[in-house]
Amino acid sequence: MTGYQDATTGAGPAPGAAPAGEAGDRTVIRVGPGAPGDPAGDGGYDVLVGRDLAGTVPPFVAGATRVLLVHVPATAALAGRVGDAVRAAGIQVSAVTVPDAEAGKSVDVLAGLWSRLAVEGFTRSDAVVAVGGGAVTDLAGFLAATWLRGVPVVHVATTLVGMVDAAVGGKTAINIPEGKNLVGAFHPPAGVVCELTALDTLPRRDLLAGMAEVVKCGFIDDPAILDLVERDAAAATDPGGPQLRELVERSVRTKARVVTADLRESALREILNYGHTFGHAVEQVEGFRWRHGDAVAVGMAYAARLGALAGHTPADLVHRHDTVLDLLGLPRRYPAGRGADLLAAMRRDKKTRGNLLRLIVLDGPGRPVRLVGPEEDLLLAAYAAVSE
């Protein structure tokens, strides 16, 4: 990472690189203590990347009497293997299936899980394990953050979005009708397992949508990610190939570096929201029918145009956004005529301070800056540039 600069208030610190080590067929990436750039010395945990890692979960929940295993229907088989491994360690397992995708991130689903924990007598020494994509890890993480003011949670990520974004960093949330992720908490996990075998059966469209979060890391921090996609997009999206594993590991390292330096999104961590302000607005306007990655892809195309209009993003980098997104078959256009709804949704974004909307744009590859309080005309001009 070349650094992070506030477009209105000056430069911010650049984090150090998080160490990673190999252990068999798993890569271990540290977040927090032990990673250069950690200012607080708390909230540290390991992210494991590899195949057939169900047996790595029990050490993360050592000391628990019981575990609530939260999963969606599509991850039932893997959840079963995780549950068997935890039971073999002498820990009771209670499994519960929740709705897939954003439908699971609701107050009603959360209330049902709270009741389940109460009825089964979960205490502060017990734990929650999530097996699924980003929506499941968001839900289970918030459940763990709020039960008895906080119990351990372990995320077993099974989608590309979950692996490179939602499961890492400790941000948890549910949705309400007024917006996505408006109710949440920071609650670092006890550990994260990126189960690459799950990508073998992930629907192709979901895998490609997840690549939006991968290339986001390339634009804000690690341009080698973009090089890998541009060199061979087919190899980069082969779930069993070494290139996709490298992309996952590079993306997790980017997030580990940023999160280690800024656990609670006070400044630097906002760069991870590149493309998300507009993307979340699209999701809300569309009633969460769009895939998160597709919305983020359009959001990055929007952010590139906004950055160019604001005098930050050079034309060749705007073009590179289009090239990379096209190679991955990701959308970069959104229907015209919805500006008012999109602006209203963007103003409810979590990064807004007072009446000032804050968005991330780029001065160059790996050179994110914060754009504070852009005029409405500028926001609408960028929207017009991606409209169809």
N, C-alpha and C positions, 0 to 999 in steps of 0.2 A: 504494500500500500504506500503510495507516494505522499499521503497526507490528507488532511481534511480541512477545508477552509470555509468559514462562514462568509457568505457573500456580503453580509452587512456589518459583521462585528470582528472580523479578523481570523487568524489561524487557530486551529486546534491541534492537539497532540496526535501523533501517529503511533498506533500500537505496535508492539513487538510481535514476533512470530511465535505461534504456539507450537511446542514440540510435538512430534509424533513418533511412535515406535511400532515395530512389527512384532506380533506374537502369533505364530502359526499363520493361518489365513485371515488374520484380522489386523487391521490398522487401528492403533490407539491414538486418539487426539485429545489432548487435555484442554479443558476450559477452566479458567480460574487459577487457583494456587498452583504454582509450578510452571505457569505459562508467563513468559515475559510480557510486561505491560499490565499485570494485574495490580490495581491500586489498593484493593480492599482486603485481599487475603481471605475471602470467604466465598461460599457458593461454588467450590471447585468440584468437577466431576469429569469422568472419561466418556468419550464418544467412541464406540467400537464400530468399525466398518468391515464387513466381511460376509461370508456365506455360512449358513447352518449354525447360527449363533444362539439358538434357543437356550442352550446349556450355560450361557454366560450370564443369564439374568439372576439366578439365585444369590450370588455374592452381593449384588446391588441391594437386595432386600434382607440381608442377614440381620438377625435380631428381631424380625417381625414374627408375630404369632399367626397372623392371617394376612392374606393379600386379596384385594378386589381386582379381578382381571377384567378390564373393560375392552371390548372389541366390537367390530362390526361384522355382519354376516360373512363378508368376503374373506375375512382373516380368521375364520373359526378354526381351520386346520392348524395354522401356525400358533394361534392362541392355545390350542390344545397341547401342542408340544411344549410351549412355555409353561403352561400350567403343570404338566407332568414333571418338568424339571424342578419347578418350585416345590411341588409336593414331595419329590424325592429328597429334598433338602429338609424335610420335616415341617414345612409351613402349610397351613390350611389355605385352600384356594377357593374363592367364590367367584364364579364367572358370570358376567352379565353382558348381553348383546344390546348395543345402542344403534339408532338409525345412522345410516351412512351420510357422509359429507356434511354440509352445513345444517341439514335437518336435525342432526344430533346435538348441535351447539345451542340448545334452547333452555330457557328457564325451567320448562316442564320436565325435560329429560334430566337436568341437573337436580331438581327437587326429588325426582324418583331415586336417583343415586344417593342423595343425602339420606333419604329414608332407609334405603338398603343398608347403608353403613350403620345407621342407628339401630335398626332391628337386629343386625348381626353382631353388634357390640364392638365395633372397631374402635381401637384406642390410639393414642398418639404414637405408640411404638409399632403400629401396623402400617401397611403401605398400599399404594395403588400402582398397578401396572397397566399401561395402555398398549394395545397392539393394533396398529392401523395407521392411517394417514394423518395429515395435519389437523383435520377437524377433531379426530379422536384424541390426539395428544393435547390439543387446546382444551377440550372438554375435561379430560381426565386430570390435566394439570391444574385447572381451576378447581375441580372437585377436591384434589389433594391440598391445594392452597387454603381452602376455606373450611375443610373438615377439622374441627378442634383447633382452629387457627394454624393448621399446617401439619401434614404428614408426608413422608417420603413418596415420591413418584418416580417410576422408571418408564421410559418411552421405548417401545420396540417399533421403529418406524418401518412401514411397508410400502410407502409410495415415495416417489422422488421428491415431491414437495415436502413431505414429512421429514425425509432424511436431511435435506440441505437447508431447510428453513424452520418449520414449525417445531420440530422436536428439540432443537438446539437453541439455548439462550434463555429459557425460563420464562418466556412470555406466555401467559395463559389467558383464555377469554371465552366468553359466549356471546352470542348475538342477541340483539333485541330488535323490534320492528324499525326503530329509528336509525339503526346502523350496525355495521359489522364490528365485532370485537370492542364494543364500547364499555362492556363490563368485564373486568379482568384483574389480574394480579401478576406481579413478578414472583415466580416460585421456581428456582433452579431445580432441575431433576437430580436424583441420586445417580443416575447414569442414563446413557442413551445407546441403543443398539440399532444400527442401520443394517437390516437384514436384506442383503442384496438378492437372495433367491426369490424374494417376493416380487422383484421387478420382472422376473421371467414370465409371470402370468398377469402382470398389470396390463390392462387394456392399452393398446398402442397410443390412443388419443390422450389418455391420462399421462402416459410417460412423456409424450411430447409437451403437454401442458406443463409438466414439472420442469422441463428444460428452461422455462422462463426464469425460474428462480436460480438456476445454474448460471445462465448467461448474465443475469443481474450481477452476480458476484464477479463475473468477468469485466463488466463495464465499470463497476465501482472500485475494484481492487486488483484483480488478477487477470490481465489481458491474455495470458496463456490459455485460459478457458476459451476465449473467443477464437484463438488460433486453432485449437483442436477441433472446434465445430466447423470453422471455415475450411480446414484441411480435408475433412471427411465427415460429413454430417451423419452418414449411415453408420459408420463405425462408432461415432460419438453417442449414438442412440441405440446401440446394440446392447440389450440388457445383460448378456453374458460376456461381453467383451471387456478388455482391459481399459479401453478409453473411457467408457462410462464410469467405471470404478474410479479412475483417476479424476474425472470431473466431480464425482461425489466427494472424494477426499479433498480436492482443492476448494470446493465450495464450503465444506465443513470447516476447513482451516481458516478461510476468510471470516466466517461467522465467529469462530472461536477467538480470532484475534480481536475482532470488534467488541464482542460481548465481554471478553476478559477486561478490556479497558473501560467499558461503560455498561455495567450490568443493567441499569435502570433507565436507559435511553435519555440521559440528561443532555447529551450533545452528540458525540461521535456515532452512537448506535443508530441515529436517525438515517444514516446513509443506507442501512439495510432496507429502508422503505422506498428505495428508488423505484419509481413506477407504480407504487402502491397507493398514493393518494388518489390519482385518477382511476387506478384499477379497482380500488375498493368502492369508489363511487359507481363505476360500471356494475359491479356485483350487486350493489344495493338497488340501483335503478332497474336492473334486470331480475330482481327478486331472487337473487342467488342462484339463478339457473345457469349462469356462465361458470365454467371451471375457473378456479382461482388463477391458475397459470395463464390462461387465455386473457383474463382481465389484466393481469400484470404485464403481459406482452404488449397489449394496446397502451397500457400506462407508460411503459418505457418509450414507445414510439412518441407518445404525447410529451413526455418529459424531455426527450431529445429536441422536439420542436420548440417547446417552451424555453429550454436552455439556449437554443439558437436565437430566438426572438429577444431574449434578455441579454444577449451579447456574451454568452458563456460558451455554448457548445459549437465547435467548428463544423462546417458543412460536411467534411469527410466522415466525421463521427456520426452525424445524423444518418448519412448514407450507410454506414456500417451497421447501425441498428436495423435498417431495412433489410440488408443482406443477410444478417444472422437470423433474424426472425423468419425471413422467407425460406432459408435453408431448412429450418425446423418445422415449416408449415404452420407457424404461429400467426395469429391475426395481428394486424397493426392498423386496422381501420375500425371505425365505429359509426353507426348511423347518425346522420345529421338531425337537427331539430330537437335535441334533448339538452341543450346547454343549460337551461334554467335548473332542471332537475339535477344535473351533474354538479353544477356549482353549489347547490344547496347541500348535496351529499358531501362534497369536498370540504365545505365549511364546518361540517361536523367531525372532520378528521381528528384523530387523537393528537396530532402534532400541532394543531392550531393553538395559539396562545393569545388570549383575548380575542381581538378581531383580526389578528394577523395569521393568515394561512402560511404554512412553511412547507416548501417542497424541496426535494433534492434534484439538482441538475448537475451536469458534468462540464468541467473545463477541459477535459481530455480523458482518455482511457485511464482508469484508476485515479481520477482527480475529481471526486465529488465535492460539491459546494451546496450550501443551504441557500435557497432563495426565499427571502422573507417578505411577506406582504405584497406579492405581485398584483398589479392593477387588474381589474376584471376584464378590461379590454384585451390584455395580454393573455389571460387564461382562455378567453373565448377565441382568440386568434389561433392559439395552439390547438384548440379543439377543432376549429375549422380545418386546420392542416391535416388532421387525421380523420376527418369526416368523409363519409361516402354517401 
